[in-house]
């Protein structure tokens, strides 16, 4: 194997240090000398004067120098801003750090010692690094001489084939392959996989114990991962420390941060400890007050609204309705991403920041003057304040997914149950059932109906084109007509299974058939119906018929469904997800109304629009009432001593 010997040093423009470095390199037969801050003779480095070539590779495989940055990764007890930037640069550009922190500092002077000199090698060539050390010889500089050896030969490295990229099977293959790592969970550590990443949670009583437990868990994890021919890259591994809640008074006074963050290592290689941590678009701080995340939304909203500039202006371009559609379907979802976690409660400052962020989009959509109050823009555009919409999403998540009963919601026991996909049997996620079977014993027509809050379902069973039996069911007021359709189909399938009959079921609800074919349904109510369908495959056919097309069975089922909504036998069906969405919508409107009534701004508008729910948006009224925007024609003349512009608009429109 041919080895490339490299010497690295910062001589701080010292002639003696520069000359000593080259003399030592020639004496020890080094192939490359990397000198920072060299001594200059007549505008040329000393190396040129000695006849040594100076060159720079176009490909960034090796990067060395005195970076003068601090991070736990290369031996400091903390990380400064420049260290954070360099760490992100190393991770983004796939570099690995060659430094060994156990060999001591690279900078020694009368005022102190540290490790500012770094040796970075491309992760692709990391396996070529043979050794890295600090020479004990006197360097005639306050920086010590660093030496390392790389291999130049073609090195054979065993490479295992990974998951097929882009394949629909790739996630499942990865899950099967990686699943055994999750069995390392115990009462001391918790592992959770996220795509191709891994989160490790460790709880400890002190910083010393945490450093030991985390480093031990990381070493254990890496050993098990190596058995799968995988590797943990220490440069891309981030640590994030939460302080406990033992002393809440300190947390309120922002004294909950550690004096020195813990230092965690993977096989004696330190990893970065960061605060805050940005992961999957959410910025997490160590006190979980979400200030950094909310402040970061300002950049996101400005980047999103920039897309409006080319298609809309104050007097031209796309209309308000199109811009509102864009806001509701693109901008607001991106701003409220993860609101189920960070939108539990807000401080006045956070509400103000959210208002400022939303205002950028509201002014662009409404095409009004910049002096108009944000509260009034929310009302005129029909867009609730961000903090109200975010808190609504928070409540919806905690009721639907966590079954939280703290909110003013009907007992969660009446609500349909959310089921995670991983808990659904893979065989029953996708069901292929026939539309019709041959030689059926019965033909069944089903229908559901919802009239004035009354919901009913009907099942009509035919034998040789004659009505043999029918069933009528009345559902609760919180149930939907869609649930009634599914309930009727489910009863028909269960009736056939119980009697051992072969039947064809006909329904005029195409959506109820489609939902049974979907693989990502998370409703327990629908998954129970899918289980019955799975049991009935081969003996039951389910097909769609056009409604009100003169089909006797369908018309009869429709008639009985309407009657069932009044006098049918009561059937207990859980409230659907749409019922929860309705509750959250009403919560948002009520909270918005309260905020609108208590607001210090928009007082003038509130005189004309006290209730939000009954307000009808009119562009002419909006612009002239408060003189916020440009009007195409002088529809309302003004004269001395007349009513105020707002009062004249009200009189004019009436």
N, C-alpha and C positions, 0 to 999 in steps of 0.2 A: 504494500500500500504506500503510495506517495503522499507525504504530508506537507501541508502548507503552514509554515511557522510565521506568525504575525505578532508584531510588537506594537503596543498602543500606549501613548503618553501625551500629556499636555505639558509643554515646557514653558508656557507663559512668556514667550518671546525672549527666553534666556539663551544667550549664545553658548554658555557652558552646558546648560541642560540639553540644548539641541545637539551639540557635538557629542555629548556623552551618550545620548540615545543612539546616534548612528554608530558610534564606536562599539557600543554594547551589541547592536544588531549585527555588525560585521563579525564581532568576536564569537557570538553564539550562532552564527549562520542563519539569521532570520531571513525570510524571503520577502516580507512586506513590512514596512514601517509606517504606521499611521500617527502622524504628529499634528497635534492641534496647537494653534497659536505659535507657529514656528518663528525662528529668528530670521530676519530679512537682511540681505546684503545687497545694496544698490537696487532695491525693488524686487529682488528675486529671493526665493527661499534658499536656505543653506543647502538643501538637497540638490538643487540644480547646480549650485556652485561646485558641489562635489561630484557632479556627473551622474546623479541618481535620477531615474525617470519619475515623473509625477503624472499620475493618470487617475481617471474616475470612470467607473463602469456605468453604462447606461441602465443596466438592470440593478435594482436595489436589493442585493443579496446580503450585504454586510454593511452595518451602520454603526460607527463608533464615534465617541467624543465625550467631552465634558458638557453634559446637558444641564448641570446645576439645577436639578429638580429633585423633589423629595417625595418618596412614596415608600410604603411598607414593603413593597415588592423587592426593592434593592437595598434594604437595610435601615431605613429611617423609621422612627416611631410614629410618624404621622404622614399625611399626604397634603401638600399644598396645591394651589390652583394649577401651577405649571406641571406638577406631578400628575394631576388628574388628566390634563390635556395630553401629556406624553403617554400615559397609560392607555388612553383611548386611541391614540395614534398607533401604539404597538398592537392593540387588539384589532383595530380596523384594517391595518396593513399586513396582518399575519406575520408579525415578528415574534421571535422568542428571545428572552434575556439570557445571556450566557453567564452573567455575574454570579459569583458564589458569595453569599453574605457571611458564611462561616470563616472566610479568609481575612476578614477585617476590612478597614476603610481603604479607599483608593486615594484619599486626600488627607495629608497630615501636615499641620503647621503649628506655630506657637499659640494660635488662638483657638484651635480645635481640630477636630477630624470628622470626616464624613465620607460619603460614597457617591460623588456626583458623576463619576466616569462610568459610562455604560457601554456594553458591547451587545449589539443586537444583530441577530442572524435571522434570515428568512426561515419561517417554519418549514418550508419545503426542503431546506438544506440542514435542518437542525440535526439530523442523524449523522451529518458529516463532522460535527464538532467532536474532536477527540479529547481535548482538555482545555481548561482555563485556569490561570493562576496569577498571583501577584508576586513579582520578584522582590527579593529582600535587598538587592543592591541599591546603593545610594544613587538616586536619579538626578541630583543637583536641581531638583524642582520640588515644590510642595505637593506635586502629584506623584504617586508611585507608578512604577513601570508595570504594565499589564501585558501578559503574554498568553496566547492561545494558539491551538493547533487545529487545523481543519484537514480533512482528507480530500485528496484530489482525484483519486481513482474512481472508477465506476463502482459504486457500492451496491451490492445486491440486497434489496430490502423486500421482505415478503409482504405482499399487499393482498388483503382479503377483499373480495367483491362486496360492495355495500348494497343497500336496498335500491331497487330500480327507481330512478328518479322520474317523477311525473306519472308513475303508474298508480292506478286506483288501489292496487294491492299493497303499495309501499307502506302506508300507515299500519295496516294489519300485520304485515311481516315484521315491521319494527316493534310493534307491541308484543308479539310472540317472542321475539329475540331478546328484548330488553326486560321482559316481565320479571325474570328471576332477581334482578337487582332490587326490585321493590320489596322482596322478602327480607331485606336487611332491616326493615322497620322494627323497632322495639320501643320500650318505654323511655329510652335515652335519646332516640333520634327518629325523625320522620322524613321520608323521602316522597317526593311527588314529581312525576314526569310531566314535562310540558314539551310536546313535539320532540325535538332532538335535544332538548335541554333538561336539566335536572335541578330541582330545588331541595336543599337539605335544611331541615329545621332542628336546631339543638337548643335546649333550655339549660341554663346553668345558674348557680347561686352567686357566683363572683366572676370577675374578669379572668382570674387565674384558672379557675375551673373551666371556664368557657374556652379559653385558648387550648387547654389540654384536650377537652372533649371534642371540639370541632376538628382540631388537627388529627386526632385519633380516628374520628369518623371519616374524614377525608382520605386518610391513608387506607383505611379499610375499604372504602368505596372504590378507590383507584385500583386496589389489588383485585377486587371482584370484576371491575370493568375490564381490566387487562385480560382476564380469562375469556372475555367476549371479543378479544382483538380490537378493543376500543381504547381510547386514551383521553385523559382529562388534561386540557391545556391550562396551565396555571395562569398564564397571562390573560386569558379570557374568563377566568373564574373570579367572581365578585363576592365579597362578604358584606353583609348589611346587619348592623347591630341595633336591636330595640332595647330600650331601657324598660325595666319592670315598672309596675304601678304601685310599688310599696309606699313610696312617698309622693302623694299626689300634689302636695304643696310645692315641692320642687319642680314638678312637671308644669304646674301653672305658671311658675316664675321662670320658666325656660332654663332650669338648672339641671335638667334630667340627662344632659349629655355627659359622656364619660370624659374624664380629664385626659386620658390617653386611650385611644381606641385599641381594642385587642389586636394582636398579630396572629394570624392563622397561617399555617403552612401545609403544603402538599409535598411530602418527602423532603422536608427542610427547605422548600422553595416558597417564600412568602407570597401571599395573594393580596389583592387590593381590598381595602375596607373603604366603602364609599358611603356618602350621605349628601344628597339624596340618591336614590336608585331609580333609574328609569327602566321600566320593563313593560313590554307590550303596550307602549303608548301611555302608561300611567307613571307619574313621578311619585315615589313613596319616600316620605321623610321619617326620621327615627322617632318622631312624636305623633305621627299619624294625624296631623292637623291639616294636611293637604294644601298648605299655602303655596308651596312650590308648584304643585300641579295646576292650581287655579291661575297662578301668575303666568304659567307657560301657555295657557289657552289664548293669551293675547297674540302671541306669534302665530298660532294656528288659525285664528279668525282673520288676521290680516292676510295671511297667505291664501285663505279660501276666498276672501272678498276680492282679491286682485283679479280673479277670473271674471268678475262682473265688469271690469273696466272696459273690456273690448266689446261688450254686447249691450251695455246700458249706460246712459248718461242722464243728466238732469232733465233734458228736453227731448231725448231720443232713445231708441233701443227697446229692449224687451219690457213688457208690461209688468205691473205689480204682481199679478196672479202667477206668472211664470217664475218670477224671482222668489216669490213666497214658496212655490213648489220646490225650487232649488234649495232654499234655506231649510225647509222641513225635512227633505230627504237626503241632503248632503251635509250641510254645514252643522245643523243642530245635532244630528247623530254623532258627528265626529267630535263636537265639543263635549257632548254628554257621554262619551265612551267611558265605561267603567263607573258610571254614576251610582250603580248599585253598591259600590264600595265607599266612595268618597263623599256622597251627598247626604249623609245622615243628618248633619246640622251645619249651620253656617254662622260665622261671626259677621258683624256689620261690615267690616272691611272686606271680607270675602264676597258678600252680597254686592258691595260697591264695585269690586273688581269684575264680577260676572256681568253686572249692568254695563260697565265700560266696554267689556268685550262684545256683548250683544249689540250695543249701540252702533258699532261700526257697520254691522249688517243691516240694522233697521233703517239707518239713514240712507244707505244705498238702495234698499228696496223701495222705501216710500218716496225717494227723490225729493225730500223736503229740505228746508234750511237746517243748518247745523245747530241753530239755537233752540230747537224744539226739545222738550223734555222727553227722556227715555220712557218714562211711565206712560205718557200719552201715546207715544209711538207704538208701544205694546198693545194698547187698547185699539187704536185705529187699524192696525194691521192684523189684529186677532192672534197675536203671537205672545204666549205667556212669558213672563220673565224667566231667565235661565235657572235661577235658583229654585223657583217653584217647579219648573218642569223636571229638574234634576232630582228634587226631593220626591216627586211623584214616581220616578223610575226606581228610586231607592225603596220606597214603600212597596211597589209592585213586586220587586225582586224578593223582598223579605217575607211577603205574604205567600207568594207563589212557590218559591224555592225552599224557604226556611220554615214555612208554616208558623210565622210569627203572629201571635194574637194580641200584641200590644196596641195595635192601631184600631181605630173605630170602624171595624169591619165586621160583617156578620161572622158568626163562629166559623173558624177555618175548617172545622169538621164537615161543613156543608159544601166546601169547595173541592173541586176535582184535584187529584193529587199529581204533582209533578214527579216524573220518573226520569232519572238520568239514563242516557242511551246505553251506557256500559252495563246497566243492570237488566237490560232487555235481552232475552234469548236471541242469539244471532239467527237461529233458524226461523224464528217467527217475525223478524223485522220486515222481511220482504215476502209477501204471500202472493202467489199466482193462482187465482181461482177462476174457474170457467164462467162464462156468461150464461150458458145454458147447458143442461145435461139431457141426455136422451132418456126417453121412457120415464118421465117423472110421475110420482104418485099424486102430487098436488101442484097447483100453481098459486103463488101467494103474491098479492099486491099490497104494498105498504105505502104509507104517507104520513107526513107530519104537518102540523098547522099551528100558527101563532096569530091570534086575533085579540087586540086590545089587552095585551098582557096575559091572556089565557093561552096556554100551550097544551096541545093534545097530539096523540099518535094513534094510528089505526092500523090493524092487520086484517086483511080479508083473504080467506083461504077458499080456493075454488077446486072442485072435483068435477072433471068432465064439463067444464064451462058453467057449472052451477055453484052458487055460493054455499059452501059447506059449513063455514064457521067464521065468526069475526070477533075481534077483540078491540076494545077502546080503552085508552089510558090517558089520564090527565096528569100533567107534570106541574111542577111548581112554577111560580111566576118568574123566578130568576133563571129558569131554563130557557134555552133558545129553540127555535124551530129546527135548526140544524141538528141539535141533540135529539129532538123528537123523531126526525128521520132515522138517525142512527139507532135509537131505541127500538123503533118498529122493526128495522132490519135485524137487530140483535135478537128480539123476541121470536121472529120468524125462524131464524137459524136455530135458536135453542129449542123451539117447538119441534123442528124437524129432527134434531139430534135426540131429543127425549123419546120421540115415537119411532125412531129408526126409519124415517121416511126419506124418499128421494124427492126433492122439490126444486122448482125454479122460482126465484124471487124477483119481482119486478118493482122498481122504484123510479120515481121521476126526479130524484135528487142525484144528479151526476156527481156533485161534490162529496156526498157520503160514500160513493164508491171509490173515488180518487183518494180520499183520506185513508182508506183501508189498504191501499197499495203503497202508500208512502212508507219509507224506511226510518224516518227520523221523528216519528210522533212521540211526544213526551207526556201525553195525557194517559193516566191510568184507566180512565173510562173508555177511551178508544182502544187502548192496548188489550183490555179485557174482551172487547168485541172482536179484535183481531185474533185473539186466542180461540174464540168460538169458531171463527171463520176457518182457522187452521185445522181445527178438529173436523170441520164439515167439508173439507176439500174432497171432491169426488162424489159427494152425495147432494151437494147444494150448488145451484147456479145463481149468480147475481148479475142482473143486467139492468140497463137504463131504458126507460120509455119516455116519450115526449109527453109533457103535461098538457091536459085539456085538448087532446087530439082525438077524442071520441072513443077511447079504449074503455069499455065498460068497467073492467076491474079497477083501472086507475081512477076513473070518475067516482066509483063507489067508495074506494079507499079515501079519496079526497073529502067526500061528503061526511064519512064517518069520523075523519080526523077533526073536522070542524066541530062536530057534535061532541067528540071526546074532550075538546078543550073546555067544555062546560059541564058535562055529566059523566065523564069517563072514570074508570077505576083509578084511584091515585097510585102513582108509581114514583118511588123516591129515586131521583137521579141527581148526582152532585152538580153544583153550580159550575158553569163552564169558565174557561179562562177569559172569555169576552165579558163576563159579568164582573170579574176583577178589573179589567181594563176600563169598564164603565165607571166603577167605583173610583178608580184613580183619576179618571177624567173629571168627575165631579169634585174630587178633592182638589185638583189643580185649579178648577174654576173658582171654588170657594176660597182657597188660599189666595188666589190672584185678586179676587174681589176685596178680601180683607186688606191685602197689601195696597191695593189701589185706593181704598178708603182712608188708610192711615198714612199715605205718602205725603211728603212735604212738597213735592213737585207736581205739576199738572193740575193745580187747584182750579185754574180757569176752565180747563176742559171738563173737570169733574162737575162743574155747575150744569153742564148740558148732558153729560153721560155718566150719571151716578152708577147704574147697574151695567156690568159688562155683558151679561147674558142677553139683554134685549137690544144691544147696540147693532145697528145696521150700517155697514161701511159705505160711505159715499165720498168719492174723490173731491167733488166740488165743495161739499160741506167741510171736509177736512182741510182743504187748502185755504178757503176764504175765512172760515170761522176763526182761525188763529193766525192768519197771514203767514203761513209756513212755507208756501211754495208758489210756483209760477202758475197763473191761470191764463188760459188761451184767449179768453174774451172777457171784456168788462161787463159781465152779466148783471152785476149789482152796482148801480150808480151810487155815489157818495155825495152828500151835500152837507153844508155847515149846519151844526145843531141837530143832526140826525142821530139815530140810534147807533150804538156801537156796531162794528162789523159783525161780531158774533150774533148779536140780537137781530140784525138785519137779515142774516142768512137764515135764521130760524123762521122769521116772518116770511121770507121769500120762498123757502121750501115748503112751508105749510100752505 
